[in-house]
Amino acid sequence: MADHPVDEKLPALKMATTGLQHVAAMYAGVVAPPLIVGAAIGLTATDLTFLTGACLFTAGLATFLQTIGVWKIGARLPFVNGVTFAGVAPMTAIVASTEDKSDALPIIFGAVIVAGLLGFMAAPVFCKAVRFFPPVVTGTVITLIGISLLPVAFGWAQGPDPAAHDYGSATNLGLAAGTLVVVLLLRRFTRGFVKQIAVLLGLVAGTLIAIPFGATDFGPVADAAVIGFPTPFHFGAPQFQLAAILSLCVVMVVSMTESTADMLALGEIVDRPADEKTIAAGLRADTLGSAISPLFNGFMCSAFAQNIGLVAMTKIRSRYVVAAGGGFLVLMGLCPMAASLIAVVPRPVLGGAGVVLFGSVAASGIQTLVRAGLEKDNNVLIVAVSLAVGIIPITAPEFYHAFPETARIVLDSGISTGCVAAVLLNLVFNHLGPRDRDAHDVTHPMEAGEEITGVPRTPAAP
């Protein structure tokens, strides 16, 4: 019996190039949190490089746990793990409230360790939420994942620094559009392997196109060291403060919610639906990876939704491809010069490729919704309201400005709020109370309804 495509081992060259493509898709998301937190602390350039390399290294370890797995740890799906962006706001808040900035990272690391261990113990219970994720819920959440990521791509397309004079310039947007066109042309007019690595080739082409415009900076390669190991507890032994621990425990709950939704989405895409056992194993990998990460000076790890889009687009479902990507991440953590090669890719070029990647996630969600029974009135309402709730942080970022900072950790995540809304509405409309109303038929908002008394219906044209 042939192996499932998820368990397929591809030829070495194909595995390496497609694995590198996954790294290129998620690199900016991994390095952004340490750069932001490090800048808030005021780290030197050397320490900032060290912190970034440590986060790459720990992302690789967490990806190994998730794809290869050990014992009951790891979903064994093509699932990339890296530093979660959900922790940036509370971590910078911890930095701001710490009088001696040298203690900030040890306090963050201590909180991450506790949150990771508590999450690991809670995984067998948390995974039971899968029964509350029918297609109408998963399709809504997958769509929200894609929609929530698209603003990231649009931000990249404008440039790396919103304060720069060329942010959003015609040059930057042109580079993004050019990269997008290259990817689309490769997807349309090539076949086989070249078609599958269209995003990677698009990134290379976009980087080369950017050279004459001065948008490609090779300085990081020249300045980077060849070898560097993330020495354990480089910034000091972890410290445990209750406020910081509670803050990052909330982030862990958000992260586990998003990871559950991501695993369900990926299971649909690779045709290996994620059951309770798979989700529990995946959450164990997330949380254990997070607990181990501070040992090597890394932050909390979580699933990377943008790589789900890459799987959906390329149709390469092998988990070993993503494991190869994890290997590259470890290598980059051990070799700062290798990490700097990806850093050469201009942000607008990443933005152009991101439009394809993140849009593919949203399209996968729509495909799931097609199978979700939208001929039922209840399901239409579930999708409509959940999408609206999930889009609030995107369209109105200050909507929850009056809420406490801890609450905003959850509320500012459209994926989390949309997911909670979809689960609760599905319970109310499809599980609680009488179930015979509108069981099969739907009156769509745009359909003709009953005649209004006293107003005759306009006769149909012959």
Secondary structure per residue as TSV (DSSP state, phi and psi in degrees):
chain	resnum	aa	ss	phi	psi
A	1	M	-	360.0	129.2
A	2	A	-	-68.5	148.3
A	3	D	-	-66.0	149.0
A	4	H	-	-64.5	144.8
A	5	P	G	-51.9	-27.1
A	6	V	G	-65.4	-31.5
A	7	D	G	-98.5	8.1
A	8	E	-	-74.6	137.1
A	9	K	-	-104.4	114.8
A	10	L	-	-84.6	164.4
A	11	P	-	-56.1	152.2
A	12	A	H	-56.0	-46.8
A	13	L	H	-63.9	-44.5
A	14	K	H	-65.4	-38.9
A	15	M	H	-66.2	-39.6
A	16	A	H	-68.0	-46.1
A	17	T	H	-70.4	-40.6
A	18	T	H	-71.4	-31.8
A	19	G	H	-65.9	-40.9
A	20	L	H	-63.9	-33.9
A	21	Q	H	-61.9	-39.4
A	22	H	H	-64.0	-40.2
A	23	V	H	-63.6	-42.8
A	24	A	H	-61.9	-35.7
A	25	A	H	-70.5	-29.9
A	26	M	H	-112.0	-2.6
A	27	Y	H	-56.9	-49.0
A	28	A	H	-60.6	-36.3
A	29	G	H	-68.0	-29.9
A	30	V	H	-76.7	-41.9
A	31	V	H	-83.2	-19.7
A	32	A	H	-62.2	-49.1
A	33	P	H	-58.2	-48.7
A	34	P	H	-63.5	-32.9
A	35	L	H	-66.1	-41.8
A	36	I	H	-68.5	-48.8
A	37	V	H	-66.6	-41.9
A	38	G	H	-62.0	-39.7
A	39	A	H	-66.5	-37.5
A	40	A	H	-63.6	-35.8
A	41	I	H	-75.9	-29.5
A	42	G	T	90.0	34.8
A	43	L	-	-65.4	151.0
A	44	T	-	-69.6	164.7
A	45	A	H	-58.5	-37.6
A	46	T	H	-65.4	-46.8
A	47	D	H	-68.0	-33.3
A	48	L	H	-66.8	-40.6
A	49	T	H	-63.3	-41.7
A	50	F	H	-61.0	-46.0
A	51	L	H	-63.4	-41.2
A	52	T	H	-63.9	-45.2
A	53	G	H	-62.2	-37.6
A	54	A	H	-63.3	-40.0
A	55	C	H	-67.9	-35.0
A	56	L	H	-65.4	-44.1
A	57	F	H	-61.6	-47.2
A	58	T	H	-70.9	-29.8
A	59	A	H	-63.3	-38.5
A	60	G	H	-65.1	-43.0
A	61	L	H	-61.9	-44.2
A	62	A	H	-64.9	-35.7
A	63	T	H	-66.7	-38.9
A	64	F	H	-59.5	-46.8
A	65	L	H	-57.4	-40.3
A	66	Q	H	-75.7	-39.6
A	67	T	H	-90.1	-46.1
A	68	I	T	-84.4	-47.1
A	69	G	-	76.6	158.7
A	70	V	B	-150.0	131.9
A	71	W	T	55.6	-126.3
A	72	K	T	-100.3	27.4
A	73	I	B	-114.2	125.1
A	74	G	-	109.9	127.0
A	75	A	-	-71.0	-19.3
A	76	R	-	57.0	43.0
A	77	L	S	-123.0	163.4
A	78	P	S	-72.3	73.1
A	79	F	-	-117.8	117.1
A	80	V	-	-90.9	135.0
A	81	N	E	-113.8	144.3
A	82	G	E	-161.8	-174.7
A	83	V	E	-64.9	125.9
A	84	T	-	-77.6	135.7
A	85	F	G	-75.7	-16.9
A	86	A	G	-62.4	-22.9
A	87	G	G	-87.6	-5.3
A	88	V	H	-63.6	-49.1
A	89	A	H	-61.0	-50.8
A	90	P	H	-65.9	-31.6
A	91	M	H	-68.6	-41.1
A	92	T	H	-68.2	-30.4
A	93	A	H	-66.1	-39.4
A	94	I	H	-62.9	-42.2
A	95	V	H	-60.2	-45.0
A	96	A	H	-63.9	-32.9
A	97	S	H	-88.8	-3.6
A	98	T	-	-93.2	119.9
A	99	E	S	-66.9	-47.5
A	100	D	S	-95.2	106.7
A	101	K	G	-62.0	-21.2
A	102	S	G	-68.2	-18.8
A	103	D	G	-89.0	-9.6
A	104	A	H	-61.6	-50.3
A	105	L	H	-65.4	-44.3
A	106	P	H	-57.7	-37.9
A	107	I	H	-66.6	-43.4
A	108	I	H	-61.5	-45.9
A	109	F	H	-62.3	-41.5
A	110	G	H	-61.6	-41.8
A	111	A	H	-66.5	-39.1
A	112	V	H	-65.1	-41.3
A	113	I	H	-60.3	-47.9
A	114	V	H	-64.5	-46.1
A	115	A	H	-61.5	-38.8
A	116	G	H	-65.9	-44.1
A	117	L	H	-67.0	-40.6
A	118	L	H	-65.1	-40.3
A	119	G	H	-63.9	-37.7
A	120	F	H	-62.1	-42.4
A	121	M	H	-70.6	-28.4
A	122	A	H	-85.0	-11.6
A	123	A	H	-55.0	-44.3
A	124	P	H	-62.4	-27.4
A	125	V	H	-84.1	-44.1
A	126	F	H	-61.6	-33.6
A	127	C	G	-65.9	-21.1
A	128	K	G	-68.3	-8.5
A	129	A	G	-66.3	-10.0
A	130	V	G	-59.6	-29.0
A	131	R	G	-67.2	-17.8
A	132	F	G	-94.8	15.3
A	133	F	-	-122.4	63.9
A	134	P	-	-69.3	173.8
A	135	P	H	-53.9	-34.0
A	136	V	H	-65.7	-29.7
A	137	V	H	-82.7	-50.0
A	138	T	H	-62.7	-40.6
A	139	G	H	-61.7	-41.0
A	140	T	H	-63.7	-45.1
A	141	V	H	-67.2	-41.9
A	142	I	H	-61.6	-43.6
A	143	T	H	-60.1	-42.6
A	144	L	H	-64.8	-36.0
A	145	I	H	-58.2	-48.5
A	146	G	H	-63.7	-45.8
A	147	I	H	-63.4	-39.0
A	148	S	H	-68.0	-29.2
A	149	L	H	-82.6	-25.4
A	150	L	H	-57.9	-40.7
A	151	P	H	-59.3	-28.5
A	152	V	H	-63.2	-45.5
A	153	A	H	-62.8	-40.7
A	154	F	H	-65.3	-36.3
A	155	G	H	-66.2	-43.8
A	156	W	H	-59.1	-41.2
A	157	A	H	-60.5	-28.6
A	158	Q	H	-81.9	-21.2
A	159	G	-	134.5	171.0
A	160	P	S	-79.6	-22.5
A	161	D	-	-131.3	111.1
A	162	P	T	-60.0	-20.9
A	163	A	T	-87.6	-8.3
A	164	A	S	-72.9	152.8
A	165	H	T	-68.3	-25.6
A	166	D	T	-97.5	11.5
A	167	Y	T	-64.7	123.4
A	168	G	T	77.2	14.5
A	169	S	-	-70.1	163.8
A	170	A	H	-60.2	-33.2
A	171	T	H	-64.9	-49.1
A	172	N	H	-62.8	-46.6
A	173	L	H	-65.7	-33.6
A	174	G	H	-65.8	-39.5
A	175	L	H	-64.2	-41.1
A	176	A	H	-63.2	-46.0
A	177	A	H	-64.9	-39.1
A	178	G	H	-62.9	-42.7
A	179	T	H	-62.7	-43.5
A	180	L	H	-59.6	-43.2
A	181	V	H	-63.5	-42.2
A	182	V	H	-60.3	-45.7
A	183	V	H	-61.4	-44.3
A	184	L	H	-64.9	-41.6
A	185	L	H	-64.5	-41.3
A	186	L	H	-65.0	-40.0
A	187	R	H	-67.4	-31.4
A	188	R	H	-84.8	-38.2
A	189	F	H	-113.6	4.9
A	190	T	-	-116.4	170.8
A	191	R	-	-131.9	167.1
A	192	G	H	57.0	-132.8
A	193	F	H	-62.6	-42.8
A	194	V	H	-60.5	-40.3
A	195	K	H	-64.0	-36.7
A	196	Q	H	-71.5	-28.6
A	197	I	T	-104.5	28.8
A	198	A	H	-58.1	-37.9
A	199	V	H	-65.8	-44.8
A	200	L	H	-62.1	-44.6
A	201	L	H	-64.9	-36.2
A	202	G	H	-63.8	-39.2
A	203	L	H	-65.5	-40.8
A	204	V	H	-64.5	-47.0
A	205	A	H	-62.3	-44.0
A	206	G	H	-62.2	-38.2
A	207	T	H	-65.0	-41.7
A	208	L	H	-66.9	-40.6
A	209	I	H	-62.7	-32.5
A	210	A	H	-74.3	-18.4
A	211	I	G	-58.1	-50.4
A	212	P	G	-61.7	-22.1
A	213	F	G	-89.5	0.9
A	214	G	T	72.5	18.3
A	215	A	-	-92.9	-7.3
A	216	T	-	-102.9	119.9
A	217	D	-	-109.3	113.8
A	218	F	-	-92.2	6.2
A	219	G	H	-57.8	-42.0
A	220	P	H	-57.7	-33.1
A	221	V	H	-70.4	-43.3
A	222	A	H	-66.5	-33.8
A	223	D	H	-88.9	-13.0
A	224	A	S	-79.6	145.8
A	225	A	-	-77.5	157.2
A	226	V	S	-78.1	-41.2
A	227	I	-	-129.3	138.1
A	228	G	-	-162.4	124.7
A	229	F	-	-106.4	135.0
A	230	P	-	-71.3	87.0
A	231	T	-	-54.4	129.7
A	232	P	T	-55.0	136.1
A	233	F	T	51.4	44.2
A	234	H	T	-58.8	-34.3
A	235	F	T	-96.7	9.0
A	236	G	-	116.5	159.7
A	237	A	S	-65.6	146.3
A	238	P	-	-61.5	144.9
A	239	Q	-	-117.1	148.2
A	240	F	-	-118.8	108.9
A	241	Q	-	-119.6	132.3
A	242	L	H	-58.3	-45.4
A	243	A	H	-61.1	-43.0
A	244	A	H	-66.4	-40.1
A	245	I	H	-63.4	-45.8
A	246	L	H	-61.9	-41.4
A	247	S	H	-60.9	-46.0
A	248	L	H	-80.5	-18.5
A	249	C	H	-66.9	-37.2
A	250	V	H	-62.8	-43.0
A	251	V	H	-60.7	-38.3
A	252	M	H	-63.2	-41.2
A	253	V	H	-62.2	-44.2
A	254	V	H	-60.3	-45.5
A	255	S	H	-62.2	-42.0
A	256	M	H	-67.1	-35.5
A	257	T	H	-63.5	-46.8
A	258	E	H	-66.6	-38.7
A	259	S	H	-64.2	-39.3
A	260	T	H	-59.7	-46.9
A	261	A	H	-62.9	-40.7
A	262	D	H	-65.1	-40.1
A	263	M	H	-65.4	-40.0
A	264	L	H	-63.3	-40.8
A	265	A	H	-64.3	-47.4
A	266	L	H	-65.6	-38.2
A	267	G	H	-58.7	-39.8
A	268	E	H	-65.2	-43.1
A	269	I	H	-66.8	-39.7
A	270	V	T	-93.5	4.4
A	271	D	T	62.4	37.6
A	272	R	-	-137.6	80.3
A	273	P	-	-51.8	136.8
A	274	A	-	-82.6	116.8
A	275	D	-	-95.0	-175.4
A	276	E	H	-58.5	-41.4
A	277	K	H	-62.8	-43.9
A	278	T	H	-64.9	-44.4
A	279	I	H	-65.2	-40.9
A	280	A	H	-60.9	-43.7
A	281	A	H	-65.1	-40.4
A	282	G	H	-65.7	-40.7
A	283	L	H	-67.1	-34.8
A	284	R	H	-61.9	-40.6
A	285	A	H	-65.4	-43.7
A	286	D	H	-57.0	-52.0
A	287	T	H	-73.6	-38.6
A	288	L	H	-67.8	-40.2
A	289	G	H	-58.8	-38.4
A	290	S	H	-67.6	-41.3
A	291	A	H	-67.1	-34.6
A	292	I	H	-79.2	-31.2
A	293	S	G	-51.8	-45.0
A	294	P	G	-63.1	-23.9
A	295	L	G	-56.0	-36.7
A	296	F	G	-105.4	22.2
A	297	N	T	71.8	31.1
A	298	G	-	-108.1	172.3
A	299	F	-	-104.4	-176.0
A	300	M	-	-60.4	135.8
A	301	C	E	-105.9	149.2
A	302	S	E	-154.8	173.0
A	303	A	E	-67.1	148.2
A	304	F	-	-107.6	109.6
A	305	A	H	-66.8	-29.3
A	306	Q	H	-62.5	-28.8
A	307	N	H	-74.4	-22.7
A	308	I	H	-62.4	-38.6
A	309	G	H	-62.5	-37.1
A	310	L	H	-66.3	-41.1
A	311	V	H	-62.4	-43.9
A	312	A	H	-62.3	-38.0
A	313	M	H	-78.6	-44.1
A	314	T	H	-81.7	-21.1
A	315	K	-	66.7	12.3
A	316	I	-	-88.2	109.8
A	317	R	-	-104.3	2.1
A	318	S	-	-67.0	128.4
A	319	R	H	-71.1	-21.9
A	320	Y	H	-71.9	-25.0
A	321	V	H	-63.9	-45.6
A	322	V	H	-68.2	-35.1
A	323	A	H	-60.8	-38.2
A	324	A	H	-62.9	-38.4
A	325	G	H	-61.2	-39.7
A	326	G	H	-60.3	-37.2
A	327	G	H	-62.4	-41.4
A	328	F	H	-63.5	-37.8
A	329	L	H	-64.0	-42.6
A	330	V	H	-62.1	-44.0
A	331	L	H	-59.5	-42.2
A	332	M	H	-65.5	-34.3
A	333	G	H	-67.5	-30.9
A	334	L	H	-89.7	-19.0
A	335	C	-	-131.2	91.6
A	336	P	H	-55.0	-30.6
A	337	M	H	-65.5	-38.2
A	338	A	H	-65.9	-39.4
A	339	A	H	-63.5	-35.3
A	340	S	H	-69.2	-20.5
A	341	L	H	-62.8	-41.7
A	342	I	H	-68.7	-33.0
A	343	A	H	-65.8	-17.6
A	344	V	T	-67.4	-29.7
A	345	V	S	-61.4	120.5
A	346	P	-	-62.6	147.7
A	347	R	H	-59.3	-40.4
A	348	P	H	-60.9	-33.5
A	349	V	H	-66.1	-42.8
A	350	L	H	-60.2	-37.6
A	351	G	H	-63.3	-41.2
A	352	G	H	-62.3	-43.1
A	353	A	H	-69.5	-33.4
A	354	G	H	-63.2	-31.6
A	355	V	H	-58.4	-43.0
A	356	V	H	-68.6	-46.1
A	357	L	H	-64.2	-50.8
A	358	F	H	-74.3	-34.0
A	359	G	H	-63.5	-32.4
A	360	S	H	-65.5	-34.1
A	361	V	H	-64.4	-47.7
A	362	A	H	-60.4	-39.8
A	363	A	H	-64.3	-36.5
A	364	S	H	-64.6	-37.3
A	365	G	H	-64.3	-40.0
A	366	I	H	-64.0	-39.4
A	367	Q	H	-60.6	-40.3
A	368	T	H	-66.5	-40.4
A	369	L	H	-63.5	-30.7
A	370	V	H	-59.7	-32.0
A	371	R	T	-93.4	6.8
A	372	A	S	-92.4	3.3
A	373	G	-	78.5	50.0
A	374	L	T	-77.4	3.6
A	375	E	T	-75.9	-8.0
A	376	K	S	-95.0	131.3
A	377	D	H	-57.2	-41.2
A	378	N	H	-57.9	-45.4
A	379	N	H	-67.1	-35.0
A	380	V	H	-60.5	-43.8
A	381	L	H	-65.8	-40.6
A	382	I	H	-58.7	-48.7
A	383	V	H	-65.4	-45.1
A	384	A	H	-60.3	-50.2
A	385	V	H	-71.7	-39.9
A	386	S	H	-64.9	-41.9
A	387	L	H	-62.8	-42.0
A	388	A	H	-61.6	-45.5
A	389	V	H	-63.8	-42.5
A	390	G	H	-69.0	-25.3
A	391	I	H	-85.9	-12.4
A	392	I	H	-53.6	-50.3
A	393	P	H	-63.2	-21.4
A	394	I	H	-82.0	-47.7
A	395	T	H	-84.7	-25.8
A	396	A	-	-136.8	75.3
A	397	P	T	-56.7	-26.9
A	398	E	T	-96.3	12.9
A	399	F	T	-57.1	-38.3
A	400	Y	T	-102.5	26.2
A	401	H	T	-62.5	-25.3
A	402	A	T	-84.1	-5.6
A	403	F	S	-84.4	157.3
A	404	P	-	-60.3	153.1
A	405	E	H	-57.7	-39.3
A	406	T	H	-62.9	-41.9
A	407	A	H	-66.4	-34.3
A	408	R	H	-69.1	-21.4
A	409	I	H	-57.0	-39.9
A	410	V	H	-84.0	-47.2
A	411	L	H	-65.8	-30.6
A	412	D	T	-81.4	0.0
A	413	S	-	-100.7	103.8
A	414	G	H	-60.4	-32.6
A	415	I	H	-64.5	-44.8
A	416	S	H	-68.2	-48.1
A	417	T	H	-66.2	-40.2
A	418	G	H	-65.2	-37.8
A	419	C	H	-65.6	-46.8
A	420	V	H	-61.7	-42.7
A	421	A	H	-61.9	-43.7
A	422	A	H	-64.8	-41.9
A	423	V	H	-64.3	-47.0
A	424	L	H	-65.6	-42.9
A	425	L	H	-67.0	-35.0
A	426	N	H	-65.1	-39.1
A	427	L	H	-63.8	-45.7
A	428	V	H	-66.1	-45.7
A	429	F	H	-86.2	-30.0
A	430	N	H	-113.6	-6.6
A	431	H	T	-129.4	-29.3
A	432	L	S	-99.6	143.5
A	433	G	S	76.5	-168.6
A	434	P	-	-63.2	141.6
A	435	R	-	-115.4	10.2
A	436	D	-	-91.0	-16.0
A	437	R	T	-73.4	131.2
A	438	D	T	51.6	41.4
A	439	A	S	-66.1	-33.7
A	440	H	S	-127.4	-34.1
A	441	D	-	-96.5	157.1
A	442	V	-	-135.0	140.4
A	443	T	-	-104.4	101.2
A	444	H	-	-69.8	150.1
A	445	P	T	-56.8	-30.1
A	446	M	T	-97.2	4.5
A	447	E	S	-85.5	153.0
A	448	A	-	-66.8	134.2
A	449	G	-	-105.4	-151.5
A	450	E	S	-71.5	153.9
A	451	E	-	-65.2	141.7
A	452	I	-	-82.0	133.2
A	453	T	T	-55.8	130.5
A	454	G	T	85.7	-6.7
A	455	V	S	-117.1	109.9
A	456	P	-	-70.0	145.8
A	457	R	-	-73.4	137.2
A	458	T	-	-67.1	127.8
A	459	P	-	-66.2	146.4
A	460	A	-	-68.2	148.3
A	461	A	-	-67.7	144.5
A	462	P	-	-67.9	360.0
